[in-house]
Amino acid sequence: MESTTPTNFEDPTVLTKPNESRYVADDRLYVEFFREPVVHSGKSREAGRAVYVEQDFVRIHVPGDKTSVVVKPLNDFYVQRFRARYEKWKAGQEDAVTGTPLSALPGMNPAKVEEYKYFKIVTVEQLAEAPDGLGQKFMSFHADKQRAKAFLEVAKGNAPIEKMNAELAKRDEEIEMLKSQVNALINTSKGRKIAPEAQTA
């Protein structure tokens, strides 16, 4: 019997390096990388509004099979597996942005969102801090900027309330869990009670 070498899971290449023989047909796959905003629960709770963090993903299609699509958050494994395609995509990417998307600002329509995007303003925070000189390029820039500032001020005021609500929800969960444990103990102790006939015998 042939001896085998045990796998060293402390070696970082074990989990991240793709098995080349297993992925020989990767060239036939349609692979696309994309970036999209994902709600960051911790930052949202602190800010009192929805705060998004842009995250990179990979989408893998098997050509000719619409049902066979895999979407995963991008990690080192997929970067190594599809390195050439990843590097082409990355070359055209900008830095990831954190904040509240402009589309969340009341009165902001898709056309305006795209206009601001052209000037690299994609979040409410960026609009609130944008230089006043941009007013020459947008008819309603100053009004939009004021609304962005007001939106952030209101959200800042909501932050303690959001935090308190989260803490109350956690407390309610704990109370419910304790109630169910107490009920379980009561039911268990009822089952152990000695029947009256057995006590008199």
C-alpha atoms as an extended CHARMM CRD file, in Angstrom:
* protein
*
       201  EXT
         1         1  MET       CA              0.0000000000        0.0000000000        0.0000000000  PROA      1               0.0000000000
         2         2  GLU       CA              1.3350000000        3.4080000000       -0.9630000000  PROA      2               0.0000000000
         3         3  SER       CA              2.0050000000        5.7490000000        1.9630000000  PROA      3               0.0000000000
         4         4  THR       CA              0.3640000000        9.1430000000        1.8840000000  PROA      4               0.0000000000
         5         5  THR       CA              1.6200000000       12.4100000000        3.3160000000  PROA      5               0.0000000000
         6         6  PRO       CA             -0.8350000000       13.9870000000        5.7610000000  PROA      6               0.0000000000
         7         7  THR       CA             -2.3110000000       17.3110000000        4.6560000000  PROA      7               0.0000000000
         8         8  ASN       CA             -0.8150000000       20.2740000000        6.4540000000  PROA      8               0.0000000000
         9         9  PHE       CA             -3.7850000000       22.5960000000        6.9540000000  PROA      9               0.0000000000
        10        10  GLU       CA             -1.5150000000       25.2740000000        8.4470000000  PROA      10              0.0000000000
        11        11  ASP       CA             -0.0090000000       25.7380000000        4.9870000000  PROA      11              0.0000000000
        12        12  PRO       CA             -2.0220000000       28.6400000000        3.4640000000  PROA      12              0.0000000000
        13        13  THR       CA             -1.6790000000       27.2160000000       -0.0530000000  PROA      13              0.0000000000
        14        14  VAL       CA             -3.6340000000       24.0840000000        0.9140000000  PROA      14              0.0000000000
        15        15  LEU       CA             -6.9750000000       25.8590000000        1.0440000000  PROA      15              0.0000000000
        16        16  THR       CA             -6.3920000000       28.6840000000       -1.4110000000  PROA      16              0.0000000000
        17        17  LYS       CA             -4.4740000000       27.0630000000       -4.2800000000  PROA      17              0.0000000000
        18        18  PRO       CA             -6.8570000000       25.4570000000       -6.7850000000  PROA      18              0.0000000000
        19        19  ASN       CA             -6.3670000000       21.8330000000       -7.7720000000  PROA      19              0.0000000000
        20        20  GLU       CA             -5.2030000000       22.3260000000      -11.3770000000  PROA      20              0.0000000000
        21        21  SER       CA             -6.3490000000       18.9070000000      -12.5750000000  PROA      21              0.0000000000
        22        22  ARG       CA             -9.8350000000       19.5210000000      -11.1920000000  PROA      22              0.0000000000
        23        23  TYR       CA            -10.1940000000       22.8860000000      -12.9620000000  PROA      23              0.0000000000
        24        24  VAL       CA             -8.7350000000       22.0460000000      -16.3940000000  PROA      24              0.0000000000
        25        25  ALA       CA            -12.0230000000       23.0440000000      -18.0730000000  PROA      25              0.0000000000
        26        26  ASP       CA            -12.0960000000       26.5180000000      -16.4950000000  PROA      26              0.0000000000
        27        27  ASP       CA            -11.3210000000       28.1380000000      -19.8460000000  PROA      27              0.0000000000
        28        28  ARG       CA            -14.7450000000       27.0070000000      -21.0770000000  PROA      28              0.0000000000
        29        29  LEU       CA            -16.5610000000       28.7740000000      -18.2450000000  PROA      29              0.0000000000
        30        30  TYR       CA            -18.0000000000       32.2620000000      -18.5610000000  PROA      30              0.0000000000
        31        31  VAL       CA            -16.6080000000       34.1250000000      -15.5590000000  PROA      31              0.0000000000
        32        32  GLU       CA            -17.3980000000       37.6880000000      -14.5950000000  PROA      32              0.0000000000
        33        33  PHE       CA            -16.2760000000       39.7720000000      -11.6630000000  PROA      33              0.0000000000
        34        34  PHE       CA            -18.4040000000       42.5510000000      -10.2740000000  PROA      34              0.0000000000
        35        35  ARG       CA            -18.6410000000       44.8840000000       -7.3360000000  PROA      35              0.0000000000
        36        36  GLU       CA            -21.7980000000       45.7300000000       -5.4750000000  PROA      36              0.0000000000
        37        37  PRO       CA            -22.7070000000       47.4720000000       -2.2310000000  PROA      37              0.0000000000
        38        38  VAL       CA            -23.5510000000       45.2460000000        0.7320000000  PROA      38              0.0000000000
        39        39  VAL       CA            -25.1550000000       46.5470000000        3.9330000000  PROA      39              0.0000000000
        40        40  HSD       CA            -22.6730000000       46.6290000000        6.8170000000  PROA      40              0.0000000000
        41        41  SER       CA            -24.8200000000       45.9600000000        9.8960000000  PROA      41              0.0000000000
        42        42  GLY       CA            -22.3080000000       47.2420000000       12.4690000000  PROA      42              0.0000000000
        43        43  LYS       CA            -21.6050000000       50.5230000000       10.6710000000  PROA      43              0.0000000000
        44        44  SER       CA            -25.3160000000       50.9710000000        9.8890000000  PROA      44              0.0000000000
        45        45  ARG       CA            -26.2190000000       50.5780000000       13.5600000000  PROA      45              0.0000000000
        46        46  GLU       CA            -23.5650000000       53.1040000000       14.6040000000  PROA      46              0.0000000000
        47        47  ALA       CA            -24.5790000000       55.6470000000       11.9440000000  PROA      47              0.0000000000
        48        48  GLY       CA            -28.3450000000       55.2640000000       12.3520000000  PROA      48              0.0000000000
        49        49  ARG       CA            -28.8110000000       54.7090000000        8.6110000000  PROA      49              0.0000000000
        50        50  ALA       CA            -28.0200000000       52.0560000000        6.0290000000  PROA      50              0.0000000000
        51        51  VAL       CA            -24.2600000000       52.1200000000        5.4130000000  PROA      51              0.0000000000
        52        52  TYR       CA            -23.0110000000       50.0260000000        2.5160000000  PROA      52              0.0000000000
        53        53  VAL       CA            -19.5460000000       48.6450000000        1.8630000000  PROA      53              0.0000000000
        54        54  GLU       CA            -18.6610000000       47.7480000000       -1.7050000000  PROA      54              0.0000000000
        55        55  GLN       CA            -17.6490000000       44.1120000000       -2.0090000000  PROA      55              0.0000000000
        56        56  ASP       CA            -16.1740000000       42.1660000000       -4.9160000000  PROA      56              0.0000000000
        57        57  PHE       CA            -17.9380000000       39.0390000000       -6.1980000000  PROA      57              0.0000000000
        58        58  VAL       CA            -17.3780000000       36.4000000000       -8.8610000000  PROA      58              0.0000000000
        59        59  ARG       CA            -20.1690000000       34.9730000000      -11.0220000000  PROA      59              0.0000000000
        60        60  ILE       CA            -19.4420000000       31.6790000000      -12.8260000000  PROA      60              0.0000000000
        61        61  HSD       CA            -21.7070000000       30.4660000000      -15.6530000000  PROA      61              0.0000000000
        62        62  VAL       CA            -21.6220000000       27.1340000000      -17.4060000000  PROA      62              0.0000000000
        63        63  PRO       CA            -22.2320000000       28.1400000000      -21.0640000000  PROA      63              0.0000000000
        64        64  GLY       CA            -25.5290000000       26.8040000000      -22.3690000000  PROA      64              0.0000000000
        65        65  ASP       CA            -26.9130000000       26.0120000000      -18.9100000000  PROA      65              0.0000000000
        66        66  LYS       CA            -28.8530000000       28.9450000000      -17.4100000000  PROA      66              0.0000000000
        67        67  THR       CA            -29.5220000000       27.0140000000      -14.2120000000  PROA      67              0.0000000000
        68        68  SER       CA            -25.8320000000       26.4830000000      -13.4830000000  PROA      68              0.0000000000
        69        69  VAL       CA            -24.6730000000       29.8450000000      -12.1200000000  PROA      69              0.0000000000
        70        70  VAL       CA            -22.5340000000       30.2680000000       -9.0200000000  PROA      70              0.0000000000
        71        71  VAL       CA            -22.1550000000       33.6610000000       -7.3010000000  PROA      71              0.0000000000
        72        72  LYS       CA            -19.5960000000       33.9350000000       -4.4960000000  PROA      72              0.0000000000
        73        73  PRO       CA            -17.8180000000       36.7090000000       -2.5900000000  PROA      73              0.0000000000
        74        74  LEU       CA            -14.3780000000       37.0780000000       -4.1520000000  PROA      74              0.0000000000
        75        75  ASN       CA            -11.5320000000       35.4940000000       -2.1920000000  PROA      75              0.0000000000
        76        76  ASP       CA             -7.9410000000       34.3650000000       -2.8250000000  PROA      76              0.0000000000
        77        77  PHE       CA             -9.0950000000       31.0000000000       -4.1420000000  PROA      77              0.0000000000
        78        78  TYR       CA            -11.0800000000       32.5490000000       -7.0370000000  PROA      78              0.0000000000
        79        79  VAL       CA             -8.3940000000       35.1700000000       -7.6880000000  PROA      79              0.0000000000
        80        80  GLN       CA             -5.8190000000       32.3970000000       -8.1960000000  PROA      80              0.0000000000
        81        81  ARG       CA             -8.1900000000       30.1700000000      -10.1220000000  PROA      81              0.0000000000
        82        82  PHE       CA             -9.1430000000       32.8850000000      -12.6410000000  PROA      82              0.0000000000
        83        83  ARG       CA             -6.0730000000       35.1170000000      -12.2920000000  PROA      83              0.0000000000
        84        84  ALA       CA             -5.7830000000       36.3250000000      -15.9080000000  PROA      84              0.0000000000
        85        85  ARG       CA             -9.4440000000       37.3290000000      -16.1210000000  PROA      85              0.0000000000
        86        86  TYR       CA             -9.3690000000       38.8180000000      -12.6290000000  PROA      86              0.0000000000
        87        87  GLU       CA             -6.3620000000       41.0130000000      -13.4360000000  PROA      87              0.0000000000
        88        88  LYS       CA             -8.0440000000       42.3410000000      -16.5980000000  PROA      88              0.0000000000
        89        89  TRP       CA            -11.1420000000       43.2050000000      -14.5900000000  PROA      89              0.0000000000
        90        90  LYS       CA             -9.1500000000       44.7140000000      -11.7110000000  PROA      90              0.0000000000
        91        91  ALA       CA             -7.2340000000       46.9740000000      -14.1040000000  PROA      91              0.0000000000
        92        92  GLY       CA            -10.4800000000       48.8000000000      -14.8810000000  PROA      92              0.0000000000
        93        93  GLN       CA            -11.7270000000       48.9910000000      -11.2900000000  PROA      93              0.0000000000
        94        94  GLU       CA            -11.7590000000       51.9170000000       -8.9130000000  PROA      94              0.0000000000
        95        95  ASP       CA            -11.2540000000       51.7520000000       -5.1750000000  PROA      95              0.0000000000
        96        96  ALA       CA            -14.1270000000       50.3280000000       -3.1460000000  PROA      96              0.0000000000
        97        97  VAL       CA            -16.3680000000       52.9240000000       -1.5170000000  PROA      97              0.0000000000
        98        98  THR       CA            -18.0510000000       52.8830000000        1.9020000000  PROA      98              0.0000000000
        99        99  GLY       CA            -21.1280000000       54.9610000000        2.6460000000  PROA      99              0.0000000000
       100       100  THR       CA            -24.8260000000       55.4260000000        1.9430000000  PROA      100             0.0000000000
       101       101  PRO       CA            -25.6410000000       55.1760000000       -1.7960000000  PROA      101             0.0000000000
       102       102  LEU       CA            -26.9700000000       58.3710000000       -3.3930000000  PROA      102             0.0000000000
       103       103  SER       CA            -30.1140000000       56.4780000000       -4.4050000000  PROA      103             0.0000000000
       104       104  ALA       CA            -31.0870000000       56.4160000000       -0.6940000000  PROA      104             0.0000000000
       105       105  LEU       CA            -31.3000000000       60.2330000000       -0.5970000000  PROA      105             0.0000000000
       106       106  PRO       CA            -34.9300000000       61.4150000000       -0.9790000000  PROA      106             0.0000000000
       107       107  GLY       CA            -35.5020000000       63.2490000000       -4.2590000000  PROA      107             0.0000000000
       108       108  MET       CA            -32.5450000000       61.5840000000       -5.9930000000  PROA      108             0.0000000000
       109       109  ASN       CA            -33.5980000000       59.9690000000       -9.2740000000  PROA      109             0.0000000000
       110       110  PRO       CA            -31.5540000000       57.4550000000      -11.3500000000  PROA      110             0.0000000000
       111       111  ALA       CA            -30.5370000000       60.1150000000      -13.8960000000  PROA      111             0.0000000000
       112       112  LYS       CA            -29.0730000000       62.3250000000      -11.1680000000  PROA      112             0.0000000000
       113       113  VAL       CA            -27.3190000000       59.3610000000       -9.5640000000  PROA      113             0.0000000000
       114       114  GLU       CA            -25.6120000000       58.6360000000      -12.9080000000  PROA      114             0.0000000000
       115       115  GLU       CA            -24.6670000000       62.3030000000      -13.4050000000  PROA      115             0.0000000000
       116       116  TYR       CA            -23.0170000000       62.4760000000      -10.0090000000  PROA      116             0.0000000000
       117       117  LYS       CA            -21.3310000000       59.1230000000      -10.6200000000  PROA      117             0.0000000000
       118       118  TYR       CA            -19.6030000000       60.6740000000      -13.6320000000  PROA      118             0.0000000000
       119       119  PHE       CA            -17.9520000000       63.0840000000      -11.1860000000  PROA      119             0.0000000000
       120       120  LYS       CA            -17.0670000000       60.2090000000       -8.8060000000  PROA      120             0.0000000000
       121       121  ILE       CA            -19.7550000000       61.1510000000       -6.2730000000  PROA      121             0.0000000000
       122       122  VAL       CA            -21.5490000000       57.9270000000       -5.4080000000  PROA      122             0.0000000000
       123       123  THR       CA            -22.4890000000       58.2880000000       -1.7270000000  PROA      123             0.0000000000
       124       124  VAL       CA            -24.5320000000       60.7540000000        0.3340000000  PROA      124             0.0000000000
       125       125  GLU       CA            -21.3950000000       61.4580000000        2.3910000000  PROA      125             0.0000000000
       126       126  GLN       CA            -19.4090000000       62.4090000000       -0.7170000000  PROA      126             0.0000000000
       127       127  LEU       CA            -22.1850000000       64.7200000000       -1.9110000000  PROA      127             0.0000000000
       128       128  ALA       CA            -22.3890000000       66.4410000000        1.4910000000  PROA      128             0.0000000000
       129       129  GLU       CA            -18.6350000000       67.1590000000        1.3240000000  PROA      129             0.0000000000
       130       130  ALA       CA            -18.4550000000       67.9750000000       -2.4130000000  PROA      130             0.0000000000
       131       131  PRO       CA            -16.8280000000       71.3120000000       -3.3860000000  PROA      131             0.0000000000
       132       132  ASP       CA            -19.2720000000       74.1580000000       -4.0730000000  PROA      132             0.0000000000
       133       133  GLY       CA            -17.6360000000       74.6810000000       -7.4920000000  PROA      133             0.0000000000
       134       134  LEU       CA            -19.5990000000       71.6630000000       -8.7590000000  PROA      134             0.0000000000
       135       135  GLY       CA            -22.7090000000       73.8730000000       -8.6360000000  PROA      135             0.0000000000
       136       136  GLN       CA            -21.8030000000       75.1690000000      -12.0950000000  PROA      136             0.0000000000
       137       137  LYS       CA            -22.2110000000       71.6530000000      -13.5060000000  PROA      137             0.0000000000
       138       138  PHE       CA            -25.5390000000       70.7260000000      -11.8360000000  PROA      138             0.0000000000
       139       139  MET       CA            -28.6560000000       72.8820000000      -11.7350000000  PROA      139             0.0000000000
       140       140  SER       CA            -29.8300000000       71.6090000000       -8.3440000000  PROA      140             0.0000000000
       141       141  PHE       CA            -26.4090000000       70.8600000000       -6.8440000000  PROA      141             0.0000000000
       142       142  HSD       CA            -26.6590000000       73.2380000000       -3.8560000000  PROA      142             0.0000000000
       143       143  ALA       CA            -30.1380000000       71.9650000000       -2.9420000000  PROA      143             0.0000000000
       144       144  ASP       CA            -28.9260000000       68.3340000000       -3.2840000000  PROA      144             0.0000000000
       145       145  LYS       CA            -25.8870000000       69.0740000000       -1.1190000000  PROA      145             0.0000000000
       146       146  GLN       CA            -28.0640000000       70.6810000000        1.5850000000  PROA      146             0.0000000000
       147       147  ARG       CA            -30.4200000000       67.6710000000        1.5290000000  PROA      147             0.0000000000
       148       148  ALA       CA            -27.4190000000       65.3380000000        1.8570000000  PROA      148             0.0000000000
       149       149  LYS       CA            -26.1680000000       67.2800000000        4.8920000000  PROA      149             0.0000000000
       150       150  ALA       CA            -29.6340000000       67.3080000000        6.4660000000  PROA      150             0.0000000000
       151       151  PHE       CA            -29.9990000000       63.5590000000        5.7880000000  PROA      151             0.0000000000
       152       152  LEU       CA            -26.7160000000       62.8420000000        7.5850000000  PROA      152             0.0000000000
       153       153  GLU       CA            -27.6330000000       65.1140000000       10.5190000000  PROA      153             0.0000000000
       154       154  VAL       CA            -30.9790000000       63.3560000000       10.9900000000  PROA      154             0.0000000000
       155       155  ALA       CA            -29.2760000000       59.9700000000       10.7300000000  PROA      155             0.0000000000
       156       156  LYS       CA            -26.6850000000       61.0290000000       13.3120000000  PROA      156             0.0000000000
       157       157  GLY       CA            -29.5480000000       61.8370000000       15.6850000000  PROA      157             0.0000000000
       158       158  ASN       CA            -31.0780000000       58.4180000000       14.9840000000  PROA      158             0.0000000000
       159       159  ALA       CA            -27.8550000000       56.5380000000       15.7360000000  PROA      159             0.0000000000
       160       160  PRO       CA            -28.3800000000       56.3060000000       19.5320000000  PROA      160             0.0000000000
       161       161  ILE       CA            -32.0050000000       55.2110000000       18.9280000000  PROA      161             0.0000000000
       162       162  GLU       CA            -30.8780000000       52.5260000000       16.4550000000  PROA      162             0.0000000000
       163       163  LYS       CA            -28.2670000000       51.3280000000       18.9590000000  PROA      163             0.0000000000
       164       164  MET       CA            -30.8270000000       51.2470000000       21.7570000000  PROA      164             0.0000000000
       165       165  ASN       CA            -33.3120000000       49.3430000000       19.5580000000  PROA      165             0.0000000000
       166       166  ALA       CA            -30.6390000000       46.7710000000       18.7300000000  PROA      166             0.0000000000
       167       167  GLU       CA            -29.8140000000       46.3580000000       22.4220000000  PROA      167             0.0000000000
       168       168  LEU       CA            -33.5290000000       46.0220000000       23.3200000000  PROA      168             0.0000000000
       169       169  ALA       CA            -34.0240000000       43.4050000000       20.5910000000  PROA      169             0.0000000000
       170       170  LYS       CA            -31.0420000000       41.4620000000       21.9670000000  PROA      170             0.0000000000
       171       171  ARG       CA            -32.4480000000       41.7100000000       25.5140000000  PROA      171             0.0000000000
       172       172  ASP       CA            -35.8820000000       40.4950000000       24.3250000000  PROA      172             0.0000000000
       173       173  GLU       CA            -34.2220000000       37.5140000000       22.6360000000  PROA      173             0.0000000000
       174       174  GLU       CA            -32.3890000000       36.6510000000       25.8470000000  PROA      174             0.0000000000
       175       175  ILE       CA            -35.6210000000       36.9550000000       27.8990000000  PROA      175             0.0000000000
       176       176  GLU       CA            -37.4570000000       34.6360000000       25.4790000000  PROA      176             0.0000000000
       177       177  MET       CA            -34.6100000000       32.1330000000       25.6690000000  PROA      177             0.0000000000
       178       178  LEU       CA            -34.6690000000       32.2200000000       29.5050000000  PROA      178             0.0000000000
       179       179  LYS       CA            -38.4790000000       31.7970000000       29.5050000000  PROA      179             0.0000000000
       180       180  SER       CA            -38.2400000000       28.7140000000       27.3070000000  PROA      180             0.0000000000
       181       181  GLN       CA            -35.4860000000       27.2760000000       29.5570000000  PROA      181             0.0000000000
       182       182  VAL       CA            -37.6190000000       27.8790000000       32.7000000000  PROA      182             0.0000000000
       183       183  ASN       CA            -40.6440000000       26.2390000000       31.0230000000  PROA      183             0.0000000000
       184       184  ALA       CA            -38.5090000000       23.2620000000       30.0340000000  PROA      184             0.0000000000
       185       185  LEU       CA            -37.2860000000       22.9070000000       33.6450000000  PROA      185             0.0000000000
       186       186  ILE       CA            -40.8590000000       23.1500000000       35.0090000000  PROA      186             0.0000000000
       187       187  ASN       CA            -42.0690000000       20.4730000000       32.5730000000  PROA      187             0.0000000000
       188       188  THR       CA            -39.1320000000       18.2320000000       33.4900000000  PROA      188             0.0000000000
       189       189  SER       CA            -39.7670000000       18.6080000000       37.2360000000  PROA      189             0.0000000000
       190       190  LYS       CA            -43.5170000000       17.8570000000       36.7600000000  PROA      190             0.0000000000
       191       191  GLY       CA            -42.6150000000       14.6070000000       35.0700000000  PROA      191             0.0000000000
       192       192  ARG       CA            -40.4410000000       13.6040000000       38.0440000000  PROA      192             0.0000000000
       193       193  LYS       CA            -43.1790000000       14.1490000000       40.7210000000  PROA      193             0.0000000000
       194       194  ILE       CA            -44.1470000000       10.9790000000       42.5920000000  PROA      194             0.0000000000
       195       195  ALA       CA            -47.7490000000        9.9220000000       42.1310000000  PROA      195             0.0000000000
       196       196  PRO       CA            -49.9590000000       10.3500000000       45.2940000000  PROA      196             0.0000000000
       197       197  GLU       CA            -50.7380000000        6.5830000000       45.3770000000  PROA      197             0.0000000000
       198       198  ALA       CA            -47.0360000000        5.8050000000       45.5370000000  PROA      198             0.0000000000
       199       199  GLN       CA            -46.5610000000        8.2450000000       48.4490000000  PROA      199             0.0000000000
       200       200  THR       CA            -49.3080000000        6.5760000000       50.6140000000  PROA      200             0.0000000000
       201       201  ALA       CA            -48.1410000000        3.0130000000       49.9240000000  PROA      201             0.0000000000
